[in-house]
Amino acid sequence: MFIPKYPPQDTAPAPTPTVQTVYRPVPYAPALIPAPSAPPAHRPSVQLTAGSTLALVAGGGAAVLVVGAVLVSMLLAVAVTAASVAVCAVVVRSILKGNKR
């Protein structure tokens, strides 16, 4: 039962040697690189008006408030979980202490 049974030897024919090809490098002809073109004459820049600045500030403030609320709620969830585990530990401890009497 525990003696391994090996399969019969492979009866495939021996591999024939392959002919190796000789490497002959091809001369390299570099491609012509085009000359850089001139930059555009005038690029319009972003112009902030009073309204757009106010909108950016309001959007940033809202993002900070949302992220803060999410982080505080996560911290509160951890605190509630820790408190409930502590209460469970006290209850289990009192039950086990009561059984020893």
N, C-alpha and C positions, 0 to 999 in steps of 0.2 A: 504494500500500500504506500509506504513512504519511499520506495525506491524509484528514482526518476526514470522515465522512459524517454530516451532521446530519439528524435526523428532520424530517418536514414540520411546518409550523406547526400549532398547535392550532386545531381548528375548533369549539371549544365556544362556545356563545352567551355574549354579554357578561352579566355579573351585573347583576341588577336591584337598584336601591337599596331598602333596607328601611326601613320606617317606624320611627322611634325612639319609644320610649315615654317618657312624662314621669314622672319620679319624684315621688311624692307620699308624704311621710312619714306614718307612722301614729303617733298619740299613744301615749306609753309609759305604761303603768300598772305601777308597781313592785309586786312581790309582797310580801306580808306576811312578815316574818321572825319565826319563833317565838322566844319568850323562852328563854334558855338554861336547861337543867334543872339541878337541884342535883346536885353530885357524890355518888357513893355514900357512904353513912355510914361503912362500914368496908371497907377493902381488905386482904385477907390478903397479907402480905409473905412473901418466901421466907425460910424459916428453915433455917439450916445447922446440922446436928447434927455431932457429932464424926466419925461415920462418913461423912457426905456430904462433909465437909471433907477427910477423908483420901482419899476416892475422887477428888475434884477434884485434889488435889495429885498423886496417883499418875497420874491421866490426863494431867495437864500434863507431868509428868516423862517419861512414856512418849512423848508427842508430841515433846518436845525430843530425846529419844534417837533416835527414828526419823528425824526431820529431819536430825539430825547425822550419822547413819549414811549417809543418802542423799547428803548433801553431800560427805562424806569419800570415798565410793565414786566420785562423779563426779570429784573431784579426782584420785583414784588413776588413773582411766581416762585423764584428760588427761596425767598424768605418764607412764604406760606408752606412750601414743601418741607423746609427744614423744621418749621414749628410743628407740623403734623407728625413728622418722624420723631421729634422729641416727645410729643404727647404719647405716641404709640410706645416708645421706649419706657416711659414712666409707667404706663398701664401694664405692660408685659412684666416689668420689674416687680410691680406690686403684686401681680398674680403669682409670679414665681416665689416671691417672698412669703406670700400667704400659704402656699402649699407646703413649705418646709416646717411650719409649726405643728 
